[in-house]
Amino acid sequence: MDRESSSSSWTPLEEVRPAAHAPGMGGSQQRKASYADLEALPEHVVGEIIDGVLYASPRPALPHAYAAGELFFELMGPFGRGRGGPGGWQLLIEPELHLGEDVLVPDIAGWRRERMPRTPRTAAATLAPDWVCEVLSPSTRNLDRKAKLPVYAREGVRHVWLVDPNARTLEVFRLEGNHYLPMTPHSGQIRIRAEPFESFELHLSLLWEE
């Protein structure tokens, strides 16, 4: 998930890891963050809870929002609507996922329609996706790789894409057992086929704003 901001008034992720102290606890002890803590965050940040820790991140910088938007647009036609492709997917931008006690917000997530025939009429999804895409930024790459990937693996998310607009790369991961196996990475201006959407040729250059 990209949350890198160009505004100096927004606090980098590394400085925003609040987990409020519970009454009666010492200064070195912290209670687990709750959904109320997440709801108390300012509107211009995105909150996630992983292993009881609250992470707050600024809204995406524009190049990262561009990459996520273009990728969603490219996949939505053939896979979300079945236009020029097989269909069969529910695709959502920045859905809030409640996975056990963790709350995650990937940049894009997809569910096969046999598992999610309709989009839930709720604020959050409790059904783990079949595929997620995180757009990396300098301030969130460690969170995406080290904290969120294990949660996705635990919940059985079969496929993960990591897009880095700065490096112009797409990394593809497939779940094998309880860990992710990296597939061949892609970079630059090439056309690719990547699971679980390998029936479609993606022009990687469309993700990079020139």
KATA-V316696 format. One record per run of one state. SS is the DSSP state (a for helix, b for strand, c for the rest). FROM is the first residue (numbers start at 1). LEN is the number of residues. If there is no record, write none. Layout:
[[SS/FROM/LEN] [SS/FROM/LEN]]
This chain:
[[c/1/12] [a/13/3] [c/16/19] [a/35/5] [c/40/5] [b/45/6] [c/51/2] [b/53/6] [c/59/3] [a/62/19] [c/81/8] [b/89/5] [c/94/3] [b/97/3] [c/100/2] [b/102/3] [c/105/3] [b/108/5] [c/113/12] [b/125/1] [c/126/5] [b/131/5] [c/136/5] [a/141/14] [c/155/4] [b/159/6] [c/165/4] [b/169/8] [c/177/2] [b/179/4] [c/183/3] [b/186/2] [c/188/3] [b/191/2] [c/193/9] [b/202/2] [a/204/4] [c/208/3]]
